[in-house]
Every structure is written in structure tokens, then in C-alpha cells.
Amino acid sequence: MTSRPRLILLLGIAAALLFVLSLLTGPAQLGLKASIGGLLAGGEEATAIIMREIRLPRALLAAMVGFSLGMAGAVLQGFLRNPLAEPGIVGVSATASLGAVIVFYSGMAGSSLLALPAGALAGAALSVLILLAVAARHGSTLTLILAGVALSSLAGALTSLVLNLSPNPFASYEIIFWLLGSIRDRSMSHVWIALPLMLAGWALMLAARRPLDALSLGEEAAQGMGVDLNRTRLLVIGGVALAVGAGTAVTGAIGFVGLVVPHLLRPLTDRMPGGLLIPSGIGGAVLLLAADIAARLVIPGTELNIGVLTALIGAPFFLWLVVRSRREAL
């Protein structure tokens, strides 16, 4: 077992190195000196545009979205006491995707840079309102999970319906491309849209650290220790919704990061849910930064969508977890 401060330091160093590598990766072959000059005042205009308007927003979004997904996965696995839980289980990603797809379908996506993120955030907000209503009326964690699964299924069905009714193949292509998840062609405007909501989400999730540790002993024991389950439920739902919804609004749906990262890091901690949040957040940033770099390099001349790569990593991992869980249950 690695001490938590040392683990956070190592992950932070890895994230910083990958962040710099992301800034140096791209079709324009820029050296380290030219890249630094492009980020700072006084660099060549073309280099400055590449670094400040293309590569810097991309690297920042990879780190931010990865941090959100990693922390959200750790929070949900601790809260639900289920190692297979991940951010998609509460339906926020699916409903945010549906909101964006409706914006595409209506033709409003080209009217403003903010139209697509606004549609996705509206979809995420709707799911939050539904989940909060369910959590307020029915205190059961199982009810919350079922509500999230129902929302995900309904949003997926409505997304398929919109694709089926799409007026032309070009619109369908744009919708499908966005649903695959990507941080290509993003700007600093997308960073500023997502960052305030993500910061609020991270704060809410971190506020649930101590209750999560108590919940590892069971709900009755946690209540006996003075934990307010309703408040904890609201912190978890609100935090996950804000962080993951904001990420989905600007990058599309990126899956499996919140499932994989907590599992990889849990053996390196004391296995307490609260202590896993920050390492999982940084680990998520590491994974998504690495995936984004790989998406640009794995096939020369072609860039893969980052959501495709994370699914290729996460789906076999998820299957292995299911098989392992079944064996342990026997």
C-alpha cells in the first residue's frame, strides 16, 4: 500500500508530464522552445494560435473532464457500495447527451458556440431535478439507482428516435460524432463554460468524504454515527451531476473512466471511500490525458475519438470485473 500523500504526488507528477506532452503533440511539429514561446507573449502569431487556441484548451479539458469522471466514479462506488458503479449510472451523461442531440436536430447548434453546451446542461439539469425529487421522496439507495437506470434508458431511446428522424445524413453524422466523445476543436470558451460548474461539483463531492467513510460500515451504522443520509445523497447527486454534466456538455459522452480509475487506485490506498476521491480525480486526469495523446498518435494521419479509446479500455475491464465479482460470490 502506498501512502496517500505519496500517491497523490506521483499521480500529480504524471498528470503534469502528460499535460506538457499533450501541449507538444499535434500535426504541427513544434519544438519545446517554440511551444513555450507560443504560450507566452512574444511568440510567432501562427504558433501562438496553435498553442493558445487549440492545444491548451484541449489539454485543460482532458485534465478537467478526467478529474471529474474519476472523482465521480469513486464517490458513486463509495456511496452505493457497489464496485461496478460509475457516473453513467445516475443518468446524467445520457440526458446531457440527449439535450445536445436535440440542439443538433433543431438546427440551433450552428447559431452560437454556447448553444450545444447549453442544450447538454439543460438535459443534465432535468435529470438532476428528477433524481432529487426521487431522493427527497424515497430514501432508498436502490430506488435512486433504478431511477438513474430508467433515465439512462429513456434518454438513450429518445436519442435513437432523434437519430431516426434526423432530416439529413449530415445531421446524423454530426450527432453520432459528438456522441462518441471528443475534445478536438474545443476553445477556451468551452473551458470557461465547464470550469465553474465542475468546481462546484468537486466541492460538493469532497464535502461528502466523511459520510462516505461512515457508509462503508452500512447505512444503519452511519446513521448511528450521526450521518444525515438525505444530505449525503443530495451532495453526491448534485456533485456528480454538476461535474459530469458540465464535462458531457463540452466533450460529449466519455465512458468508463469513472469505473476503471477507482479500481486501479483502491489497492494503493487504505480502501476508505473518502480517501480515494482526490487520487481518483487525478488518476482520471492522467488516464484521459494519456488517451487523448494516444488518440492523436495511434493511427498516423487519423485522429480517433477519445470516447472510443476509453470504451476499448473500459469495456474489457468491466467484463473482467463482472467475472471476478461472480467468482468471489461463489
C-alpha positions in Angstrom: 0.0 0.0 0.0 1.3 3.4 -1.0 0.8 6.3 1.4 -2.0 8.7 0.2 0.2 11.8 0.0 2.9 10.0 -1.9 0.3 8.5 -4.3 -1.2 12.0 -4.9 2.3 13.4 -5.5 3.1 10.6 -8.0 -0.2 11.0 -9.8 0.2 14.8 -9.9 3.7 14.5 -11.5 2.3 12.0 -14.1 -0.6 14.4 -14.8 1.8 17.4 -15.2 4.1 15.4 -17.5 1.2 14.2 -19.7 -0.2 17.8 -19.8 3.1 19.1 -21.2 3.3 16.2 -23.6 -0.3 16.9 -24.8 0.7 20.5 -25.5 3.6 19.2 -27.6 1.6 16.7 -29.6 -0.1 17.5 -32.8 0.2 17.6 -36.6 2.1 20.9 -36.4 5.7 19.9 -35.5 6.6 22.5 -32.9 9.6 22.2 -30.7 9.6 22.8 -27.0 11.1 26.3 -27.3 8.6 27.3 -29.9 5.7 25.8 -28.0 6.6 27.7 -24.8 7.0 30.9 -26.8 3.6 30.3 -28.3 2.0 30.1 -24.9 3.8 33.2 -23.7 3.8 36.7 -25.0 6.2 37.4 -27.9 5.9 34.1 -29.8 5.1 33.9 -33.5 1.5 34.5 -34.3 0.8 31.2 -36.0 2.5 29.3 -33.2 0.6 31.3 -30.6 -2.8 30.5 -32.3 -2.0 26.8 -32.3 -0.8 26.7 -28.7 -3.4 29.0 -27.1 -6.5 28.3 -29.2 -6.1 24.6 -30.0 -3.7 22.7 -27.8 -4.1 24.5 -24.4 -7.9 24.2 -24.3 -7.6 20.6 -25.3 -5.2 19.7 -22.6 -7.1 21.6 -20.0 -10.4 19.9 -20.9 -8.8 16.5 -20.9 -7.5 17.1 -17.3 -10.7 18.7 -16.1 -13.1 16.1 -17.5 -10.8 13.2 -16.5 -10.7 14.6 -12.9 -14.5 14.9 -12.8 -15.1 11.4 -14.1 -12.5 9.8 -11.8 -13.8 11.6 -8.7 -17.4 10.9 -9.6 -16.7 7.2 -10.1 -15.1 7.0 -6.6 -17.9 8.9 -5.0 -20.6 6.7 -6.5 -18.8 3.4 -5.8 -18.4 4.5 -2.1 -21.9 5.8 -1.8 -23.7 2.9 -3.4 -21.1 0.4 -2.0 -21.0 -1.2 -5.4 -17.7 -1.7 -7.3 -19.5 -1.6 -10.6 -21.0 1.8 -10.2 -19.8 4.6 -12.5 -21.1 8.1 -13.4 -23.4 6.9 -16.1 -25.5 5.0 -13.5 -27.3 8.2 -12.4 -28.4 9.0 -16.0 -26.7 12.4 -16.2 -24.4 11.6 -19.1 -27.3 10.1 -21.1 -29.7 13.1 -20.5 -27.0 15.6 -21.2 -26.3 13.8 -24.5 -30.0 13.9 -25.3 -30.1 17.7 -24.7 -27.2 18.2 -27.1 -28.7 15.9 -29.7 -32.0 17.9 -29.6 -30.0 21.1 -30.2 -28.4 19.4 -33.2 -31.7 18.2 -34.5 -33.4 21.6 -34.2 -30.6 23.3 -36.1 -29.6 25.6 -33.3 -26.1 24.1 -32.9 -24.7 26.4 -35.6 -26.4 29.6 -34.2 -24.0 30.1 -31.3 -20.9 28.5 -29.7 -22.9 28.2 -26.4 -26.0 26.5 -28.0 -24.7 23.0 -27.8 -23.3 23.2 -24.2 -26.5 24.9 -23.1 -28.6 22.1 -24.5 -26.5 19.5 -22.8 -26.6 21.3 -19.5 -30.3 21.7 -19.7 -30.6 17.9 -20.2 -28.3 17.3 -17.2 -30.3 19.7 -15.1 -33.6 17.9 -15.9 -32.1 14.6 -14.8 -30.9 16.2 -11.6 -34.3 17.6 -10.8 -35.9 14.2 -11.4 -33.3 12.4 -9.2 -33.5 15.0 -6.4 -37.3 14.6 -6.4 -36.9 10.8 -6.2 -34.2 11.1 -3.5 -36.4 13.5 -1.5 -39.5 11.3 -1.6 -37.9 7.9 -1.4 -34.8 7.5 0.8 -33.8 4.1 -0.6 -30.5 3.9 -2.5 -31.9 1.1 -4.6 -34.7 3.5 -5.8 -32.1 6.1 -6.7 -30.2 3.5 -8.8 -33.4 2.3 -10.5 -34.4 5.9 -11.3 -30.9 6.5 -12.8 -31.1 3.4 -14.9 -34.6 4.3 -16.1 -33.4 7.9 -17.0 -30.5 6.4 -19.0 -32.7 4.0 -20.9 -35.3 6.7 -21.7 -32.6 9.2 -22.8 -31.0 6.5 -24.9 -34.3 5.6 -26.6 -35.1 9.3 -27.3 -31.6 9.9 -28.7 -32.1 6.9 -31.1 -35.5 8.4 -32.0 -33.9 11.7 -32.9 -31.3 10.0 -35.0 -34.1 8.1 -36.8 -36.0 11.3 -37.5 -32.9 13.3 -38.5 -33.7 15.4 -41.6 -30.4 14.6 -43.4 -27.4 12.3 -43.2 -25.1 15.2 -42.4 -27.0 16.0 -39.2 -26.9 12.3 -38.2 -23.2 12.2 -38.8 -22.7 15.3 -36.6 -24.8 13.8 -33.8 -23.0 10.4 -33.9 -19.6 12.1 -34.0 -20.5 14.1 -30.9 -21.9 11.1 -29.1 -18.6 9.3 -29.5 -16.9 11.9 -27.3 -14.1 14.2 -28.3 -12.1 17.2 -27.2 -10.9 18.1 -30.7 -11.6 21.6 -31.9 -12.5 23.0 -28.5 -11.7 26.5 -27.4 -11.1 28.4 -24.1 -14.7 29.3 -24.2 -15.6 25.7 -23.6 -13.1 25.7 -20.7 -14.8 28.7 -19.1 -18.2 27.2 -19.6 -17.4 24.0 -17.8 -14.9 25.1 -15.1 -17.3 26.9 -12.7 -19.8 24.0 -12.7 -17.0 21.5 -12.3 -15.5 23.4 -9.4 -18.9 23.4 -7.7 -19.3 19.7 -8.3 -15.9 18.8 -6.9 -16.7 20.9 -3.8 -19.9 19.0 -3.2 -18.3 15.6 -3.7 -15.4 16.4 -1.4 -18.0 17.6 1.2 -19.3 14.0 1.3 -16.0 12.4 2.2 -16.6 11.7 5.9 -20.1 10.4 5.4 -18.8 8.1 2.7 -16.3 6.6 5.1 -19.1 6.1 7.6 -21.3 4.5 5.0 -18.7 1.8 4.3 -20.0 0.3 7.6 -23.6 0.3 6.4 -26.4 2.8 6.4 -27.6 1.9 9.9 -24.1 2.2 11.4 -23.6 5.5 9.5 -26.9 6.9 10.9 -25.8 5.8 14.4 -22.6 7.9 13.9 -24.7 10.9 13.1 -24.6 10.9 9.3 -27.5 12.6 7.5 -28.2 10.2 4.7 -30.5 12.6 2.8 -27.9 15.4 2.9 -25.2 12.9 1.8 -27.4 11.7 -1.1 -28.0 15.3 -2.2 -24.3 16.1 -2.0 -23.4 13.0 -4.1 -26.2 13.5 -6.7 -25.5 17.3 -7.0 -21.8 16.9 -7.2 -21.8 14.1 -9.8 -24.4 15.9 -11.9 -22.6 19.2 -11.9 -19.1 17.8 -12.7 -20.1 15.1 -15.2 -22.9 17.1 -16.8 -20.5 20.0 -17.4 -18.0 17.7 -18.9 -20.5 16.0 -21.1 -21.8 19.4 -22.3 -18.4 20.3 -23.8 -16.9 17.0 -24.8 -19.7 14.6 -25.4 -20.1 11.2 -23.7 -16.8 9.7 -22.4 -17.4 6.5 -20.6 -15.6 4.0 -18.3 -13.0 6.4 -16.8 -15.0 6.6 -13.6 -15.2 2.8 -13.5 -11.6 1.9 -14.2 -9.6 4.5 -12.3 -11.0 3.9 -8.7 -10.5 0.2 -9.2 -6.9 0.7 -10.2 -6.1 3.0 -7.3 -8.1 1.5 -4.5 -5.4 -1.2 -3.6 -2.9 1.6 -3.3 -4.9 3.4 -0.6 -6.4 2.5 2.7 -9.6 1.5 0.8 -11.7 4.1 2.5 -14.0 5.8 0.0 -13.3 9.3 1.2 -9.5 8.9 0.9 -9.9 7.7 -2.7 -11.7 10.8 -4.1 -8.7 13.1 -4.8 -6.4 10.2 -6.1 -9.2 9.0 -8.4 -9.7 12.6 -9.7 -6.0 13.0 -10.5 -5.9 9.4 -11.9 -8.8 10.2 -14.1 -6.9 13.3 -15.5 -3.9 11.1 -16.1 -6.0 8.5 -18.0 -7.8 11.0 -20.1 -4.7 13.0 -21.0 -2.9 9.7 -22.0 -5.9 8.6 -24.0 -6.1 12.0 -25.8 -2.4 11.8 -26.7 -2.9 8.2 -27.9 -5.9 9.2 -30.0 -3.7 11.6 -32.0 -0.8 9.1 -32.4 -2.2 5.5 -32.6 -3.2 5.8 -36.3 -0.9 8.2 -38.3 -2.9 10.7 -40.2 -6.1 9.9 -38.4 -7.4 11.1 -35.0 -9.7 8.7 -33.1 -12.4 10.0 -30.8 -11.3 9.8 -27.2 -14.6 8.2 -26.2 -13.8 5.3 -28.5 -10.4 4.7 -26.8 -11.8 4.8 -23.3 -14.5 2.4 -24.3 -11.9 0.0 -25.8 -10.1 0.1 -22.4 -13.1 0.1 -20.2 -15.4 -2.5 -21.7 -13.0 -5.5 -21.3 -12.1 -4.2 -17.8 -15.8 -4.0 -16.9 -16.3 -7.6 -18.2 -13.3 -8.7 -16.1 -14.8 -7.1 -13.0 -18.2 -8.8 -13.5 -16.5 -12.2 -13.9 -14.3 -11.6 -10.8 -17.3 -10.5 -8.8 -19.2 -13.6 -9.7 -16.3 -15.8 -8.8 -15.9 -14.1 -5.4 -19.7 -14.6 -4.8 -19.5 -18.3 -5.3 
